[in-house]
Amino acid sequence: MIFRAAVLLLCCATGLLRGEQVRYDNYRVFEVTIATQKQLEAFQYLEQFPDGYLFWESPVQTNMKINIVVPPHKYAEFDELAANLAVAHRLRIPNLQQLIDDESPPRKHRRAFGWEDYQTLEDMYTWIDEKVAENPSVVSVQTIGQSYEGRDMKAVKISYKAGNPGVFIESNIHAREWITSATVTWVMNEFLTSNDPNVRQLAENYDWYILPVVNPDGLNYTKTTNRMWRKNRYPHSVLCYGVDMNRNFPGHWMEGGASAVPCTDTYAGPQAGSEIETQNIMNYFVSVKDNIHAYLSFHSYGQYILFPYGHQNAEYSENYYDMMEMGEASAVAIYRRNGTAYEFGTTADVLYIASGSSPDWAHGTHGTPVAATFEFRDNGFYGFILPATQIIPNAMEVLDGLVAFFSKGKEIGYFTV
């Protein structure tokens, strides 16, 4: 009986069972600063055998900060652990469930599609189909494959004229990062409706290849079962579901900042490109890559613009300084809108070691000239649970950043055909 109960608890923790919505009442989120090798090893061990803890970032190196979700029955244990390791930490979120409840308050009446709420996959797909019907000469959509659970993966192309350089955007590769697909659909709508001359120049002088949700199973799971789910939903072990698809791409796969343990959030899969969703993204990208001048991946959170490479420090692309110029221009434009401060640099330099990401694969394996990851709001107060009231402010400053990013790139010789 004890064994059965333990298995059920583990199944619930790892996402094997479906049922009622997972709740995080009185779960606390602590920011922990890892300063020593001993601290790093301790938290790496805890990540592999979490027993109720959740890691929002994987502990991959010293001199980094991570956020750990601590359940109520682990308060005392966590305090003792932090004291024994002499680890600096501070409380970021006192009650995670309260943030989840406040993120999208229930409404008495269903609204039309918009950006005051986070939308479901089905609602986003319906809205996209409507945009295609309204703008058939500009917008097209195709299904590039199905997910493991059989959901469509859709690619939208926005093209106002022939001969434009192409920009590839993928979004929501991490299921819990709802702000990414909300932002990209808002940007798409601006490309179709805005009268701002800067937006019109951006919209009409590039071909946009946009994958709004590349992890449809994971997104659906965050809506129905566990708001904190990150990975896809493939059952790679008896008790643990999912692969972190942004650690699953070929090219420096499993060369740092990724896990070989299936139960961890940064599990990179049994081999590079193992996931059907990853394969669908790669196949579609390869089919259009001759026209792609930039690959952008939308994520949250942290407020960063990140460039290749992530697998090790001091590994820079030949056009590193060019991309840094674009990143600086973008960060300045984002700040001017609302005072939101973004850092920019390589993934390994300004964030942490991470291998197997999609921008690194596009840039390093296929030679896409420009590749970047945009990590949206915020810098930790809400984390992944960004209130719906921030969707439009976030999207507006991101669009400002894109205008500046591509303007600077064109100025220094990129995005020409």
N, C-alpha and C positions, 0 to 999 in steps of 0.2 A: 504493500500500500504506500509506504514511504517512497519507494522507487518510482511508482507511478506518478505520485504527486510531484516529485522532483522533475520528472520528464515533462509533465504538463507545464510546470513553471518555466522550464528551459524553452519549450516549444513557443510559449507565449512571448518570451523575451526575444527570441530569434525570428519571430514572424512566421512560424510554421502553421499555426492555427489561425483561422478566421473566426470572428465572433463579434462581441461588443467592441465599441471604440475604446482603444487603450487610453487611459487617463493618467495624468501626471500631477495629481493633487499633492501640493506641498513638496514636490520635487524641487530641489534647489540647483541652480547653476553657478558653479564657481569657476573663476578664471585662475588658472594655476601657471606659475612661471617655472619652467624647467631650467635649472641653472647648472646642474652637475650630472655626471654620467650615472651616478647612483640613483638620482631621482628619475632620470630617463629610463633606466632599466626597470625600476619599480613600476612606473606607469605603463611601460610597454607590456609588462607581465599582467598588470591589472586589465589592460585593454583586451588581452587574449582570453582572460578568465574574469569577465566583468562582474558576474554575480549581482546584477542589478544596476551597476553604474552604466552610464552612456557617455561616449566620447564624441564631442562635436568636431574636434580635430584629432588626428592621430598623432601620438607622440613619436616623432621621427628624428629629433635632434635636440641637442642642448641649446640654450639661448633662444627658446621659443615659448610662446604662451598658448595654452590650450584651454578649452572650456569643458568641464566635466559636469554631467547631470548626476546629482546625488539623491537617491530615494530617501524618504523619511527614516526608514529603519537602518540606514547607513550613516546617519549624521555623526554619531559618536565615533564610529569606525573611521570615517573620513577625517575627523578632527585629530584622532590619534595618529593616523597615517601621516597627515601633514606635519604634525609636531615631531614625529620620529624622523622624518626626512628633512626637517627644517625647510620646508618648501613654502615660498611666498604664495599667498592665494588671497582672493577677495570674492565676496558674494556679489554676483552679477544679477541674478534673478531669484527672488525668494520663493516664488510659487509659479512654476512653469505652466501649470494648467490654467491659471488666471490669464496669462498671456495668450494661450490658445483660445480661451473663451472670448477674450476681447478682440482677437484678430479679425474675426468676421462675425459680428453679432447677428443672431437670427432675426429675420425680418418677417413681418406678418404677410407681406405680399411680395411675390417674386418680381424682380425688376427685369427690364429688358437688358440685353447684353451691354455691359459697360465696364468701367474700371473703378467703380466704388466698392466692388466685391471681387474676391478671387473666384474664377470660373472653373467649372468642371471641364474635363477633356471633351465631352460630348458638346457642351455649349460652345467651346472654342471652335470645334470642327464645324458646327452648324453656322457659326458666324463667318468662318472662312468661306464656306460654300456660298453664303449670301454675298460676300464681297466679290467672289468670282462671277456670280450672276449679274451683279451691278456694274462690274468693270471687266467685261470679257476680253477686251483688247489689251488690257494691262496686267490682269491677275490671272494666274493659272494655278492649279493644284494637282498633285499626283500622289498616289500612295506608293511609297518606296519599299514597302514590305510590311510584315506583321511582327508584333512583339511575341514573346514566348507564350503569353496568354491569349494571343490572337487578336490583339487590338491593332488597328491601322496606325502606321507611322506616315504622317503626311508632310510633304514638302510644298511650300508655296513659292512661286516665282512672281516677282513684280518687275516688269520691264516696260518702259515707256517707248523705247526705240531700239533698233538693232545697232550692234556695234559697241555697246557699253561694256566697260570692264565689270567683272562679276565680283560680288561679295557674298560669302557663305556664312550664315549664322545658324548655330544650333543652340537650343535652349532647353532647360529643365532636364538635363542629363542626370542631375541629382533630384530625386523625387520631392524632397521637402522644400526645395527652393522655389516656392510658388511665385515669388516676385519676378522671376526670370521670364516665364511665359506670359505673365500679365504685362510686363514691360514690352516684350517683343510684339505682342498684339497691338498695344497702344501705338508703338512706333509704326507698325504696318498701317494702322488707320491714319496716322499723320501723313505718311507717304501718299495716301490716296486723297486726303481731304484738306491738308494744310495750305494756307495761302502765304505762309512765310517764305520769302524768296530764298533764304538759306536752306530751308527744308525742301523746297521745290528743286533747287539745284542738286541736292543730295539724292532725292528720290528719282529724278528723271535722268540723271547722268551715270547711273550704275544699274546693273542688273542684280536684283536681290534674290538670293536663293536661301529661303528661311525654313528651318525645321523648328516649329514652335515648341513641340514636346517630343523629345527623343527617348523618353522613358515613360511611356503611357501606362504600363502596368504599375510602376512605382508610384506615379502620380495618383492613380486611382486608389491605390492602397493607402496613401496618406489621407485621402478623402473619406474612405470607408472604415479604416481600421486603426492606423497608427500615424499620427501627424508627423512623427519624427523619423519616418523611414527614409533612407537615403538611396539604396541600391535598386537594381532591377529585381525581378521576382523568380529567377531561375533557381530550382532547388539543387544546389551543388553538393550538399551533404545531407545526411539523414535529418539533422536538426537545424540546419542553417540555410536560409535562403539568400540569394542575391549576390551580385558582383557590382563593385564600383566601376561603372563603365568608363569613368575618366581616369582609371588606372589600367584599362584593358586594351588600349590601342598599341599596335606594334611600334617598334622604334624605341629602344631604351626601356622596353617593358621590364618591370620588376628590377629596376636598377636603383631603387631607393624611394622611400616614402610611400610604399605600397606593401600590402600584407599577403602572405601565402595562407593565412588562416581564414577559412570560410566564414566564421562567425563575426569577424571584424568588419567595420564599416568601410575600410579601404582594401578589402579583398580584391585582388587584381584578376581573379579567375584562374582556371587551371592552365591556360596558355593565352598568349596574345591573340586578341580578336576572337575569343571564344564565344562571345554572346551574340545572339541573333540580332539584337538591336545595334550593337557595334558594327556588325557585318553590313546591316542595312545602311547605316550612315556612311561607312567606307565605300560601299558599292555605288551609292548615289553620288558621293563626292567625286569619285574617280570618273564617273560618267560625265561630269561637268567641269572637271578641274582645269581643263585647258583654257577656260574663260575666267577662272577664279584668281583674283589678285590679292584677296584678303580673306582669312578665316578667323571668325570671331566666335567665341564661346561665352555664353552668358551664365553667370553664377551669382550666388550670394553665400556668405556675407563678408564684409571686411573693408570695402571701399578701396579696391586695388585695380590697376591696369597692369596685367602681367604678360611678359613676353617669354619666348623660348630662351633658355631651356629650364626644365625643372628637375632633371635627374641629378645634377650636381652643381655646386657653386663654380663660378669662373668658367662656365661653359657658355660661350656667347656665339650668336650667329654672326655672319659676316656683316649684316646690316643692323646690328644691335643699336648703334648710335642713331641711325635713321628712325628706328622704331621708338627709341627713347624720346626723340624730338616730337613724334606724333603723340606719344603718351603724355608728355608734358603739356602740349597744346590742349589735349583733351581734358586733363586734370584741371587746368586753369579755367577752361570753359565750364566745366561741371561746378567748380567752386563759385564762379560768378553768379550762378543761378540762385542757389540757396545756402551757400557757405558750407557745402558738403566737401570735405577734404579727402582726396584720393591720393594714395601713393602709387608710384609706377616703377617698374624694373622687372628683372627676370623673376620667375616664380621662385627659384631657389634662393635668390638674393634677398628679396623683400618679404617673402611669405614663409615657405618651407620647402624641403626636398619633396618632390612628387614626380614620379615617372609614369609613362603610359597615358599621357593626356592627349586629347584630340588635336589641340593647336600645335603641340610639339610634333605630332605625327604628320600633320599637313605640311608644316614648315620643313621639318627635317627629312622626311621620307619623300615627299612629293614636290618640295621646292616652292611651295606657295610663298610669294615674297614677304607678305605681312601676315602675322598670326598673333592673336592676343586673346587673353581671358579678361573679361570685365567682371569683377566681383562687386555686386551692388551693395546698397545699404543693408544694415547699418554697420557700426563697428563694435557691436556686442551687447548693447542695452536690450534690444529685442532679438538679436541673432537671426535665426531662420524664421522667427514668428513676427515678421514685419506687419504692422497693422495695415489693413486695407486702405486706410486714409492716406497712407504714404505711397500708394501705387502711382498715382499721377505725378506727385512731386518727384519721385524717383525717375519715372519715365521721362519727364521733361528735362531733367538735368542730364540724363543719359543721352537723349537726342542731341542736346547741346554739345555733349562730348563727342558724339559721332560726327557732327558737322565739323567740329574743329579738327578731329583726328584725320578725316579724309581731306580736308582743306590743306592741312600741313603736309600730308603725304603727297598730294598733287603738287604742292609748291616745291618739294624737294625731288620730284621726278618719278613718283609712283602713280599707278592707276591710269596709265596711258595705254592705248591700244594701237 
